[in-house]
Amino acid sequence: MREGKGTLYSFEYTSTAQRENAEVFARTTLWGTDAKASPAHPEQIFHWDRYLMVLSFKGFQRDLLESLLKKFKRLDAGAPPAL
């Protein structure tokens, strides 16, 4: 069942520090001082290690999120350790 259109942004950085900087920028740009999703900006931000993912859908997409996390975690498991 299709629940609506949306956008997925995914980024891989060379270090966790770079990902953290990008995440702070994304959160501030999207939500300002609110620091959370709103009807005007329903984006959901997820991160782990060097990966940052932004889901932009009007409703929470649990099935999509679970599928994506499985895929990205497999990719991360095969990556060489960060220097």
PDB file with SEQRES, HELIX, SHEET and CRYST1 records, atoms N, CA, C and O in Angstrom:
SEQRES   1 A   83  MET ARG GLU GLY LYS GLY THR LEU TYR SER PHE GLU TYR          
SEQRES   2 A   83  THR SER THR ALA GLN ARG GLU ASN ALA GLU VAL PHE ALA          
SEQRES   3 A   83  ARG THR THR LEU TRP GLY THR ASP ALA LYS ALA SER PRO          
SEQRES   4 A   83  ALA HIS PRO GLU GLN ILE PHE HIS TRP ASP ARG TYR LEU          
SEQRES   5 A   83  MET VAL LEU SER PHE LYS GLY PHE GLN ARG ASP LEU LEU          
SEQRES   6 A   83  GLU SER LEU LEU LYS LYS PHE LYS ARG LEU ASP ALA GLY          
SEQRES   7 A   83  ALA PRO PRO ALA LEU                                          
HELIX    1 AA1 THR A   16  TRP A   31  1                                  16    
HELIX    2 AA2 GLY A   32  ASP A   34  5                                   3    
HELIX    3 AA3 ARG A   62  ALA A   77  1                                  16    
SHEET    1 AA1 3 THR A   7  GLU A  12  0                                        
SHEET    2 AA1 3 TYR A  51  SER A  56 -1                                        
SHEET    3 AA1 3 GLN A  44  TRP A  48 -1                                        
CRYST1    1.000    1.000    1.000  90.00  90.00  90.00 P 1           1          
ATOM      1  N   MET A   1       0.837  -1.184   0.000  1.00  0.00           N  
ATOM      2  CA  MET A   1       0.000   0.000   0.000  1.00  0.00           C  
ATOM      3  C   MET A   1       0.880   1.245   0.000  1.00  0.00           C  
ATOM      4  O   MET A   1       1.783   1.364   0.828  1.00  0.00           O  
ATOM      5  N   ARG A   2       0.635   2.136  -0.885  1.00  0.00           N  
ATOM      6  CA  ARG A   2       1.388   3.385  -0.973  1.00  0.00           C  
ATOM      7  C   ARG A   2       0.724   4.433  -0.092  1.00  0.00           C  
ATOM      8  O   ARG A   2      -0.464   4.722  -0.238  1.00  0.00           O  
ATOM      9  N   GLU A   3       1.501   4.996   0.821  1.00  0.00           N  
ATOM     10  CA  GLU A   3       0.942   5.944   1.773  1.00  0.00           C  
ATOM     11  C   GLU A   3       1.195   7.397   1.399  1.00  0.00           C  
ATOM     12  O   GLU A   3       0.705   8.293   2.086  1.00  0.00           O  
ATOM     13  N   GLY A   4       1.932   7.654   0.347  1.00  0.00           N  
ATOM     14  CA  GLY A   4       2.184   9.030  -0.040  1.00  0.00           C  
ATOM     15  C   GLY A   4       3.601   9.211  -0.517  1.00  0.00           C  
ATOM     16  O   GLY A   4       4.478   8.380  -0.282  1.00  0.00           O  
ATOM     17  N   LYS A   5       3.796  10.302  -1.183  1.00  0.00           N  
ATOM     18  CA  LYS A   5       5.120  10.599  -1.712  1.00  0.00           C  
ATOM     19  C   LYS A   5       5.977  11.260  -0.647  1.00  0.00           C  
ATOM     20  O   LYS A   5       5.483  11.899   0.282  1.00  0.00           O  
ATOM     21  N   GLY A   6       7.270  11.080  -0.817  1.00  0.00           N  
ATOM     22  CA  GLY A   6       8.218  11.695   0.091  1.00  0.00           C  
ATOM     23  C   GLY A   6       9.605  11.612  -0.505  1.00  0.00           C  
ATOM     24  O   GLY A   6       9.791  11.201  -1.650  1.00  0.00           O  
ATOM     25  N   THR A   7      10.568  12.010   0.292  1.00  0.00           N  
ATOM     26  CA  THR A   7      11.947  12.020  -0.158  1.00  0.00           C  
ATOM     27  C   THR A   7      12.843  11.409   0.907  1.00  0.00           C  
ATOM     28  O   THR A   7      12.627  11.588   2.105  1.00  0.00           O  
ATOM     29  N   LEU A   8      13.853  10.682   0.441  1.00  0.00           N  
ATOM     30  CA  LEU A   8      14.875  10.129   1.314  1.00  0.00           C  
ATOM     31  C   LEU A   8      16.207  10.739   0.908  1.00  0.00           C  
ATOM     32  O   LEU A   8      16.590  10.708  -0.261  1.00  0.00           O  
ATOM     33  N   TYR A   9      16.891  11.282   1.870  1.00  0.00           N  
ATOM     34  CA  TYR A   9      18.248  11.768   1.656  1.00  0.00           C  
ATOM     35  C   TYR A   9      19.155  10.886   2.492  1.00  0.00           C  
ATOM     36  O   TYR A   9      18.892  10.680   3.677  1.00  0.00           O  
ATOM     37  N   SER A  10      20.213  10.363   1.901  1.00  0.00           N  
ATOM     38  CA  SER A  10      21.162   9.594   2.687  1.00  0.00           C  
ATOM     39  C   SER A  10      22.568  10.045   2.336  1.00  0.00           C  
ATOM     40  O   SER A  10      22.895  10.280   1.172  1.00  0.00           O  
ATOM     41  N   PHE A  11      23.382  10.159   3.358  1.00  0.00           N  
ATOM     42  CA  PHE A  11      24.735  10.663   3.211  1.00  0.00           C  
ATOM     43  C   PHE A  11      25.696   9.766   3.970  1.00  0.00           C  
ATOM     44  O   PHE A  11      25.382   9.282   5.058  1.00  0.00           O  
ATOM     45  N   GLU A  12      26.862   9.548   3.394  1.00  0.00           N  
ATOM     46  CA  GLU A  12      27.937   8.828   4.070  1.00  0.00           C  
ATOM     47  C   GLU A  12      29.125   9.779   4.151  1.00  0.00           C  
ATOM     48  O   GLU A  12      29.540  10.353   3.144  1.00  0.00           O  
ATOM     49  N   TYR A  13      29.663   9.940   5.343  1.00  0.00           N  
ATOM     50  CA  TYR A  13      30.788  10.836   5.562  1.00  0.00           C  
ATOM     51  C   TYR A  13      32.043  10.025   5.847  1.00  0.00           C  
ATOM     52  O   TYR A  13      31.967   8.837   6.159  1.00  0.00           O  
ATOM     53  N   THR A  14      33.191  10.669   5.739  1.00  0.00           N  
ATOM     54  CA  THR A  14      34.442   9.957   5.974  1.00  0.00           C  
ATOM     55  C   THR A  14      34.736   9.764   7.453  1.00  0.00           C  
ATOM     56  O   THR A  14      35.589   8.955   7.818  1.00  0.00           O  
ATOM     57  N   SER A  15      34.036  10.501   8.305  1.00  0.00           N  
ATOM     58  CA  SER A  15      34.233  10.342   9.748  1.00  0.00           C  
ATOM     59  C   SER A  15      32.929  10.626  10.485  1.00  0.00           C  
ATOM     60  O   SER A  15      32.018  11.262   9.955  1.00  0.00           O  
ATOM     61  N   THR A  16      32.866  10.147  11.696  1.00  0.00           N  
ATOM     62  CA  THR A  16      31.703  10.414  12.537  1.00  0.00           C  
ATOM     63  C   THR A  16      31.615  11.908  12.853  1.00  0.00           C  
ATOM     64  O   THR A  16      30.516  12.458  12.932  1.00  0.00           O  
ATOM     65  N   ALA A  17      32.749  12.562  13.032  1.00  0.00           N  
ATOM     66  CA  ALA A  17      32.747  14.004  13.325  1.00  0.00           C  
ATOM     67  C   ALA A  17      32.129  14.802  12.172  1.00  0.00           C  
ATOM     68  O   ALA A  17      31.376  15.748  12.406  1.00  0.00           O  
ATOM     69  N   GLN A  18      32.443  14.426  10.936  1.00  0.00           N  
ATOM     70  CA  GLN A  18      31.833  15.108   9.793  1.00  0.00           C  
ATOM     71  C   GLN A  18      30.329  14.891   9.763  1.00  0.00           C  
ATOM     72  O   GLN A  18      29.564  15.812   9.480  1.00  0.00           O  
ATOM     73  N   ARG A  19      29.913  13.667  10.057  1.00  0.00           N  
ATOM     74  CA  ARG A  19      28.470  13.376  10.102  1.00  0.00           C  
ATOM     75  C   ARG A  19      27.794  14.198  11.193  1.00  0.00           C  
ATOM     76  O   ARG A  19      26.708  14.736  10.976  1.00  0.00           O  
ATOM     77  N   GLU A  20      28.418  14.302  12.354  1.00  0.00           N  
ATOM     78  CA  GLU A  20      27.843  15.077  13.448  1.00  0.00           C  
ATOM     79  C   GLU A  20      27.674  16.550  13.063  1.00  0.00           C  
ATOM     80  O   GLU A  20      26.645  17.157  13.359  1.00  0.00           O  
ATOM     81  N   ASN A  21      28.682  17.120  12.403  1.00  0.00           N  
ATOM     82  CA  ASN A  21      28.585  18.517  11.957  1.00  0.00           C  
ATOM     83  C   ASN A  21      27.446  18.694  10.963  1.00  0.00           C  
ATOM     84  O   ASN A  21      26.689  19.661  11.047  1.00  0.00           O  
ATOM     85  N   ALA A  22      27.324  17.771  10.031  1.00  0.00           N  
ATOM     86  CA  ALA A  22      26.254  17.850   9.035  1.00  0.00           C  
ATOM     87  C   ALA A  22      24.891  17.706   9.692  1.00  0.00           C  
ATOM     88  O   ALA A  22      23.930  18.363   9.290  1.00  0.00           O  
ATOM     89  N   GLU A  23      24.807  16.855  10.694  1.00  0.00           N  
ATOM     90  CA  GLU A  23      23.527  16.656  11.378  1.00  0.00           C  
ATOM     91  C   GLU A  23      23.106  17.915  12.127  1.00  0.00           C  
ATOM     92  O   GLU A  23      21.938  18.299  12.081  1.00  0.00           O  
ATOM     93  N   VAL A  24      24.032  18.553  12.807  1.00  0.00           N  
ATOM     94  CA  VAL A  24      23.720  19.803  13.512  1.00  0.00           C  
ATOM     95  C   VAL A  24      23.217  20.839  12.509  1.00  0.00           C  
ATOM     96  O   VAL A  24      22.228  21.525  12.764  1.00  0.00           O  
ATOM     97  N   PHE A  25      23.899  20.952  11.371  1.00  0.00           N  
ATOM     98  CA  PHE A  25      23.481  21.890  10.340  1.00  0.00           C  
ATOM     99  C   PHE A  25      22.071  21.565   9.841  1.00  0.00           C  
ATOM    100  O   PHE A  25      21.232  22.458   9.718  1.00  0.00           O  
ATOM    101  N   ALA A  26      21.811  20.286   9.553  1.00  0.00           N  
ATOM    102  CA  ALA A  26      20.496  19.882   9.045  1.00  0.00           C  
ATOM    103  C   ALA A  26      19.396  20.177  10.062  1.00  0.00           C  
ATOM    104  O   ALA A  26      18.355  20.731   9.709  1.00  0.00           O  
ATOM    105  N   ARG A  27      19.620  19.811  11.310  1.00  0.00           N  
ATOM    106  CA  ARG A  27      18.603  20.050  12.345  1.00  0.00           C  
ATOM    107  C   ARG A  27      18.321  21.543  12.508  1.00  0.00           C  
ATOM    108  O   ARG A  27      17.164  21.952  12.605  1.00  0.00           O  
ATOM    109  N   THR A  28      19.370  22.349  12.537  1.00  0.00           N  
ATOM    110  CA  THR A  28      19.204  23.799  12.698  1.00  0.00           C  
ATOM    111  C   THR A  28      18.507  24.406  11.494  1.00  0.00           C  
ATOM    112  O   THR A  28      17.641  25.268  11.641  1.00  0.00           O  
ATOM    113  N   THR A  29      18.883  23.955  10.302  1.00  0.00           N  
ATOM    114  CA  THR A  29      18.281  24.492   9.081  1.00  0.00           C  
ATOM    115  C   THR A  29      16.809  24.119   8.983  1.00  0.00           C  
ATOM    116  O   THR A  29      15.975  24.948   8.618  1.00  0.00           O  
ATOM    117  N   LEU A  30      16.492  22.869   9.310  1.00  0.00           N  
ATOM    118  CA  LEU A  30      15.103  22.406   9.193  1.00  0.00           C  
ATOM    119  C   LEU A  30      14.214  22.933  10.308  1.00  0.00           C  
ATOM    120  O   LEU A  30      13.107  23.405  10.049  1.00  0.00           O  
ATOM    121  N   TRP A  31      14.684  22.858  11.535  1.00  0.00           N  
ATOM    122  CA  TRP A  31      13.802  23.086  12.677  1.00  0.00           C  
ATOM    123  C   TRP A  31      14.146  24.308  13.513  1.00  0.00           C  
ATOM    124  O   TRP A  31      13.366  24.677  14.391  1.00  0.00           O  
ATOM    125  N   GLY A  32      15.275  24.943  13.274  1.00  0.00           N  
ATOM    126  CA  GLY A  32      15.669  26.093  14.082  1.00  0.00           C  
ATOM    127  C   GLY A  32      15.807  25.715  15.536  1.00  0.00           C  
ATOM    128  O   GLY A  32      16.369  24.670  15.861  1.00  0.00           O  
ATOM    129  N   THR A  33      15.303  26.550  16.404  1.00  0.00           N  
ATOM    130  CA  THR A  33      15.422  26.300  17.836  1.00  0.00           C  
ATOM    131  C   THR A  33      14.410  25.272  18.341  1.00  0.00           C  
ATOM    132  O   THR A  33      14.518  24.812  19.478  1.00  0.00           O  
ATOM    133  N   ASP A  34      13.422  24.903  17.506  1.00  0.00           N  
ATOM    134  CA  ASP A  34      12.418  23.919  17.928  1.00  0.00           C  
ATOM    135  C   ASP A  34      13.041  22.545  18.173  1.00  0.00           C  
ATOM    136  O   ASP A  34      12.609  21.811  19.061  1.00  0.00           O  
ATOM    137  N   ALA A  35      14.065  22.200  17.374  1.00  0.00           N  
ATOM    138  CA  ALA A  35      14.799  20.939  17.506  1.00  0.00           C  
ATOM    139  C   ALA A  35      13.920  19.700  17.379  1.00  0.00           C  
ATOM    140  O   ALA A  35      14.261  18.646  17.915  1.00  0.00           O  
ATOM    141  N   LYS A  36      12.797  19.813  16.680  1.00  0.00           N  
ATOM    142  CA  LYS A  36      11.953  18.643  16.448  1.00  0.00           C  
ATOM    143  C   LYS A  36      11.087  18.878  15.221  1.00  0.00           C  
ATOM    144  O   LYS A  36      10.884  20.010  14.782  1.00  0.00           O  
ATOM    145  N   ALA A  37      10.585  17.775  14.682  1.00  0.00           N  
ATOM    146  CA  ALA A  37       9.725  17.843  13.501  1.00  0.00           C  
ATOM    147  C   ALA A  37       8.421  18.576  13.824  1.00  0.00           C  
ATOM    148  O   ALA A  37       7.963  18.603  14.966  1.00  0.00           O  
ATOM    149  N   SER A  38       7.851  19.160  12.791  1.00  0.00           N  
ATOM    150  CA  SER A  38       6.577  19.868  12.928  1.00  0.00           C  
ATOM    151  C   SER A  38       5.763  19.596  11.661  1.00  0.00           C  
ATOM    152  O   SER A  38       6.302  19.059  10.693  1.00  0.00           O  
ATOM    153  N   PRO A  39       4.490  19.953  11.647  1.00  0.00           N  
ATOM    154  CA  PRO A  39       3.710  19.765  10.408  1.00  0.00           C  
ATOM    155  C   PRO A  39       4.334  20.489   9.210  1.00  0.00           C  
ATOM    156  O   PRO A  39       4.249  20.006   8.081  1.00  0.00           O  
ATOM    157  N   ALA A  40       4.950  21.629   9.450  1.00  0.00           N  
ATOM    158  CA  ALA A  40       5.586  22.367   8.353  1.00  0.00           C  
ATOM    159  C   ALA A  40       6.883  21.700   7.897  1.00  0.00           C  
ATOM    160  O   ALA A  40       7.240  21.770   6.721  1.00  0.00           O  
ATOM    161  N   HIS A  41       7.583  21.056   8.825  1.00  0.00           N  
ATOM    162  CA  HIS A  41       8.845  20.359   8.533  1.00  0.00           C  
ATOM    163  C   HIS A  41       8.809  18.985   9.199  1.00  0.00           C  
ATOM    164  O   HIS A  41       9.341  18.812  10.295  1.00  0.00           O  
ATOM    165  N   PRO A  42       8.176  18.001   8.534  1.00  0.00           N  
ATOM    166  CA  PRO A  42       7.989  16.683   9.147  1.00  0.00           C  
ATOM    167  C   PRO A  42       9.203  15.751   9.025  1.00  0.00           C  
ATOM    168  O   PRO A  42       9.097  14.561   9.323  1.00  0.00           O  
ATOM    169  N   GLU A  43      10.331  16.271   8.598  1.00  0.00           N  
ATOM    170  CA  GLU A  43      11.494  15.420   8.384  1.00  0.00           C  
ATOM    171  C   GLU A  43      11.896  14.678   9.656  1.00  0.00           C  
ATOM    172  O   GLU A  43      11.773  15.182  10.772  1.00  0.00           O  
ATOM    173  N   GLN A  44      12.378  13.469   9.437  1.00  0.00           N  
ATOM    174  CA  GLN A  44      12.905  12.643  10.521  1.00  0.00           C  
ATOM    175  C   GLN A  44      14.366  12.388  10.204  1.00  0.00           C  
ATOM    176  O   GLN A  44      14.706  12.002   9.086  1.00  0.00           O  
ATOM    177  N   ILE A  45      15.236  12.604  11.191  1.00  0.00           N  
ATOM    178  CA  ILE A  45      16.669  12.451  10.988  1.00  0.00           C  
ATOM    179  C   ILE A  45      17.154  11.266  11.812  1.00  0.00           C  
ATOM    180  O   ILE A  45      16.848  11.138  12.997  1.00  0.00           O  
ATOM    181  N   PHE A  46      17.922  10.402  11.146  1.00  0.00           N  
ATOM    182  CA  PHE A  46      18.495   9.228  11.800  1.00  0.00           C  
ATOM    183  C   PHE A  46      19.982   9.195  11.482  1.00  0.00           C  
ATOM    184  O   PHE A  46      20.411   9.628  10.412  1.00  0.00           O  
ATOM    185  N   HIS A  47      20.757   8.679  12.417  1.00  0.00           N  
ATOM    186  CA  HIS A  47      22.184   8.574  12.174  1.00  0.00           C  
ATOM    187  C   HIS A  47      22.761   7.352  12.873  1.00  0.00           C  
ATOM    188  O   HIS A  47      22.196   6.837  13.838  1.00  0.00           O  
ATOM    189  N   TRP A  48      23.877   6.913  12.369  1.00  0.00           N  
ATOM    190  CA  TRP A  48      24.701   5.913  13.011  1.00  0.00           C  
ATOM    191  C   TRP A  48      26.074   6.018  12.379  1.00  0.00           C  
ATOM    192  O   TRP A  48      26.210   6.167  11.164  1.00  0.00           O  
ATOM    193  N   ASP A  49      27.070   5.940  13.208  1.00  0.00           N  
ATOM    194  CA  ASP A  49      28.456   6.022  12.773  1.00  0.00           C  
ATOM    195  C   ASP A  49      28.632   7.156  11.761  1.00  0.00           C  
ATOM    196  O   ASP A  49      28.445   8.319  12.116  1.00  0.00           O  
ATOM    197  N   ARG A  50      28.984   6.848  10.521  1.00  0.00           N  
ATOM    198  CA  ARG A  50      29.270   7.852   9.496  1.00  0.00           C  
ATOM    199  C   ARG A  50      28.078   8.161   8.599  1.00  0.00           C  
ATOM    200  O   ARG A  50      28.220   8.906   7.629  1.00  0.00           O  
ATOM    201  N   TYR A  51      26.922   7.611   8.897  1.00  0.00           N  
ATOM    202  CA  TYR A  51      25.757   7.741   8.016  1.00  0.00           C  
ATOM    203  C   TYR A  51      24.718   8.693   8.604  1.00  0.00           C  
ATOM    204  O   TYR A  51      24.472   8.718   9.810  1.00  0.00           O  
ATOM    205  N   LEU A  52      24.126   9.466   7.714  1.00  0.00           N  
ATOM    206  CA  LEU A  52      23.039  10.372   8.086  1.00  0.00           C  
ATOM    207  C   LEU A  52      21.907  10.148   7.092  1.00  0.00           C  
ATOM    208  O   LEU A  52      22.132  10.115   5.882  1.00  0.00           O  
ATOM    209  N   MET A  53      20.708   9.996   7.599  1.00  0.00           N  
ATOM    210  CA  MET A  53      19.554   9.754   6.748  1.00  0.00           C  
ATOM    211  C   MET A  53      18.432  10.702   7.175  1.00  0.00           C  
ATOM    212  O   MET A  53      18.127  10.832   8.360  1.00  0.00           O  
ATOM    213  N   VAL A  54      17.833  11.353   6.194  1.00  0.00           N  
ATOM    214  CA  VAL A  54      16.709  12.252   6.439  1.00  0.00           C  
ATOM    215  C   VAL A  54      15.525  11.735   5.635  1.00  0.00           C  
ATOM    216  O   VAL A  54      15.588  11.649   4.409  1.00  0.00           O  
ATOM    217  N   LEU A  55      14.450  11.394   6.329  1.00  0.00           N  
ATOM    218  CA  LEU A  55      13.204  10.986   5.679  1.00  0.00           C  
ATOM    219  C   LEU A  55      12.259  12.177   5.718  1.00  0.00           C  
ATOM    220  O   LEU A  55      12.013  12.759   6.774  1.00  0.00           O  
ATOM    221  N   SER A  56      11.740  12.524   4.564  1.00  0.00           N  
ATOM    222  CA  SER A  56      10.809  13.648   4.490  1.00  0.00           C  
ATOM    223  C   SER A  56       9.483  13.146   3.924  1.00  0.00           C  
ATOM    224  O   SER A  56       9.268  13.132   2.712  1.00  0.00           O  
ATOM    225  N   PHE A  57       8.603  12.734   4.834  1.00  0.00           N  
ATOM    226  CA  PHE A  57       7.261  12.254   4.515  1.00  0.00           C  
ATOM    227  C   PHE A  57       6.308  12.906   5.503  1.00  0.00           C  
ATOM    228  O   PHE A  57       6.711  13.269   6.609  1.00  0.00           O  
ATOM    229  N   LYS A  58       5.063  13.056   5.117  1.00  0.00           N  
ATOM    230  CA  LYS A  58       4.089  13.661   6.036  1.00  0.00           C  
ATOM    231  C   LYS A  58       3.791  12.769   7.229  1.00  0.00           C  
ATOM    232  O   LYS A  58       3.521  13.270   8.320  1.00  0.00           O  
ATOM    233  N   GLY A  59       3.834  11.461   7.042  1.00  0.00           N  
ATOM    234  CA  GLY A  59       3.574  10.529   8.135  1.00  0.00           C  
ATOM    235  C   GLY A  59       4.774   9.645   8.391  1.00  0.00           C  
ATOM    236  O   GLY A  59       5.636   9.493   7.525  1.00  0.00           O  
ATOM    237  N   PHE A  60       4.835   9.064   9.570  1.00  0.00           N  
ATOM    238  CA  PHE A  60       5.939   8.175   9.920  1.00  0.00           C  
ATOM    239  C   PHE A  60       5.874   6.916   9.061  1.00  0.00           C  
ATOM    240  O   PHE A  60       4.834   6.258   9.009  1.00  0.00           O  
ATOM    241  N   GLN A  61       6.948   6.580   8.401  1.00  0.00           N  
ATOM    242  CA  GLN A  61       7.016   5.461   7.463  1.00  0.00           C  
ATOM    243  C   GLN A  61       7.790   4.295   8.095  1.00  0.00           C  
ATOM    244  O   GLN A  61       8.929   4.032   7.708  1.00  0.00           O  
ATOM    245  N   ARG A  62       7.191   3.605   9.050  1.00  0.00           N  
ATOM    246  CA  ARG A  62       7.882   2.564   9.805  1.00  0.00           C  
ATOM    247  C   ARG A  62       8.448   1.464   8.904  1.00  0.00           C  
ATOM    248  O   ARG A  62       9.609   1.087   9.066  1.00  0.00           O  
ATOM    249  N   ASP A  63       7.668   0.944   7.970  1.00  0.00           N  
ATOM    250  CA  ASP A  63       8.147  -0.139   7.103  1.00  0.00           C  
ATOM    251  C   ASP A  63       9.330   0.313   6.258  1.00  0.00           C  
ATOM    252  O   ASP A  63      10.313  -0.414   6.119  1.00  0.00           O  
ATOM    253  N   LEU A  64       9.236   1.492   5.703  1.00  0.00           N  
ATOM    254  CA  LEU A  64      10.332   2.031   4.902  1.00  0.00           C  
ATOM    255  C   LEU A  64      11.574   2.206   5.759  1.00  0.00           C  
ATOM    256  O   LEU A  64      12.669   1.826   5.345  1.00  0.00           O  
ATOM    257  N   LEU A  65      11.421   2.768   6.932  1.00  0.00           N  
ATOM    258  CA  LEU A  65      12.551   2.995   7.819  1.00  0.00           C  
ATOM    259  C   LEU A  65      13.225   1.680   8.202  1.00  0.00           C  
ATOM    260  O   LEU A  65      14.450   1.578   8.153  1.00  0.00           O  
ATOM    261  N   GLU A  66      12.449   0.685   8.577  1.00  0.00           N  
ATOM    262  CA  GLU A  66      13.021  -0.611   8.955  1.00  0.00           C  
ATOM    263  C   GLU A  66      13.794  -1.225   7.798  1.00  0.00           C  
ATOM    264  O   GLU A  66      14.887  -1.756   7.999  1.00  0.00           O  
ATOM    265  N   SER A  67      13.254  -1.162   6.609  1.00  0.00           N  
ATOM    266  CA  SER A  67      13.921  -1.700   5.429  1.00  0.00           C  
ATOM    267  C   SER A  67      15.229  -0.961   5.146  1.00  0.00           C  
ATOM    268  O   SER A  67      16.253  -1.587   4.869  1.00  0.00           O  
ATOM    269  N   LEU A  68      15.194   0.342   5.214  1.00  0.00           N  
ATOM    270  CA  LEU A  68      16.394   1.136   4.954  1.00  0.00           C  
ATOM    271  C   LEU A  68      17.480   0.884   5.988  1.00  0.00           C  
ATOM    272  O   LEU A  68      18.655   0.757   5.643  1.00  0.00           O  
ATOM    273  N   LEU A  69      17.092   0.813   7.249  1.00  0.00           N  
ATOM    274  CA  LEU A  69      18.088   0.588   8.297  1.00  0.00           C  
ATOM    275  C   LEU A  69      18.781  -0.761   8.113  1.00  0.00           C  
ATOM    276  O   LEU A  69      19.990  -0.870   8.316  1.00  0.00           O  
ATOM    277  N   LYS A  70      18.031  -1.776   7.736  1.00  0.00           N  
ATOM    278  CA  LYS A  70      18.643  -3.084   7.481  1.00  0.00           C  
ATOM    279  C   LYS A  70      19.656  -2.984   6.345  1.00  0.00           C  
ATOM    280  O   LYS A  70      20.759  -3.521   6.443  1.00  0.00           O  
ATOM    281  N   LYS A  71      19.285  -2.306   5.285  1.00  0.00           N  
ATOM    282  CA  LYS A  71      20.171  -2.174   4.131  1.00  0.00           C  
ATOM    283  C   LYS A  71      21.435  -1.385   4.490  1.00  0.00           C  
ATOM    284  O   LYS A  71      22.542  -1.811   4.159  1.00  0.00           O  
ATOM    285  N   PHE A  72      21.281  -0.257   5.153  1.00  0.00           N  
ATOM    286  CA  PHE A  72      22.434   0.565   5.470  1.00  0.00           C  
ATOM    287  C   PHE A  72      23.337  -0.090   6.508  1.00  0.00           C  
ATOM    288  O   PHE A  72      24.557   0.059   6.433  1.00  0.00           O  
ATOM    289  N   LYS A  73      22.790  -0.791   7.448  1.00  0.00           N  
ATOM    290  CA  LYS A  73      23.623  -1.460   8.449  1.00  0.00           C  
ATOM    291  C   LYS A  73      24.454  -2.565   7.805  1.00  0.00           C  
ATOM    292  O   LYS A  73      25.586  -2.806   8.225  1.00  0.00           O  
ATOM    293  N   ARG A  74      23.910  -3.242   6.791  1.00  0.00           N  
ATOM    294  CA  ARG A  74      24.705  -4.252   6.065  1.00  0.00           C  
ATOM    295  C   ARG A  74      25.868  -3.567   5.360  1.00  0.00           C  
ATOM    296  O   ARG A  74      26.982  -4.090   5.375  1.00  0.00           O  
ATOM    297  N   LEU A  75      25.641  -2.425   4.751  1.00  0.00           N  
ATOM    298  CA  LEU A  75      26.706  -1.697   4.079  1.00  0.00           C  
ATOM    299  C   LEU A  75      27.777  -1.281   5.076  1.00  0.00           C  
ATOM    300  O   LEU A  75      28.969  -1.407   4.799  1.00  0.00           O  
ATOM    301  N   ASP A  76      27.357  -0.789   6.229  1.00  0.00           N  
ATOM    302  CA  ASP A  76      28.294  -0.311   7.242  1.00  0.00           C  
ATOM    303  C   ASP A  76      29.130  -1.460   7.785  1.00  0.00           C  
ATOM    304  O   ASP A  76      30.312  -1.277   8.074  1.00  0.00           O  
ATOM    305  N   ALA A  77      28.537  -2.636   7.929  1.00  0.00           N  
ATOM    306  CA  ALA A  77      29.258  -3.779   8.488  1.00  0.00           C  
ATOM    307  C   ALA A  77      30.421  -4.185   7.591  1.00  0.00           C  
ATOM    308  O   ALA A  77      31.421  -4.712   8.080  1.00  0.00           O  
ATOM    309  N   GLY A  78      30.307  -3.950   6.299  1.00  0.00           N  
ATOM    310  CA  GLY A  78      31.360  -4.329   5.371  1.00  0.00           C  
ATOM    311  C   GLY A  78      32.386  -3.236   5.130  1.00  0.00           C  
ATOM    312  O   GLY A  78      33.347  -3.447   4.389  1.00  0.00           O  
ATOM    313  N   ALA A  79      32.204  -2.088   5.734  1.00  0.00           N  
ATOM    314  CA  ALA A  79      33.111  -0.964   5.508  1.00  0.00           C  
ATOM    315  C   ALA A  79      34.381  -1.115   6.333  1.00  0.00           C  
ATOM    316  O   ALA A  79      34.329  -1.639   7.446  1.00  0.00           O  
ATOM    317  N   PRO A  80      35.512  -0.671   5.815  1.00  0.00           N  
ATOM    318  CA  PRO A  80      36.742  -0.711   6.601  1.00  0.00           C  
ATOM    319  C   PRO A  80      36.657   0.273   7.765  1.00  0.00           C  
ATOM    320  O   PRO A  80      35.931   1.263   7.671  1.00  0.00           O  
ATOM    321  N   PRO A  81      37.372   0.030   8.847  1.00  0.00           N  
ATOM    322  CA  PRO A  81      37.321   0.951   9.983  1.00  0.00           C  
ATOM    323  C   PRO A  81      37.805   2.343   9.585  1.00  0.00           C  
ATOM    324  O   PRO A  81      38.724   2.484   8.778  1.00  0.00           O  
ATOM    325  N   ALA A  82      37.183   3.355  10.152  1.00  0.00           N  
ATOM    326  CA  ALA A  82      37.583   4.744   9.889  1.00  0.00           C  
ATOM    327  C   ALA A  82      38.936   5.016  10.540  1.00  0.00           C  
ATOM    328  O   ALA A  82      39.210   4.555  11.648  1.00  0.00           O  
ATOM    329  N   LEU A  83      39.778   5.770   9.834  1.00  0.00           N  
ATOM    330  CA  LEU A  83      41.105   6.121  10.391  1.00  0.00           C  
ATOM    331  C   LEU A  83      41.052   7.382  11.194  1.00  0.00           C  
ATOM    332  O   LEU A  83      42.072   7.817  11.729  1.00  0.00           O  
TER     333      LEU A  83                                                      
END                                                                             
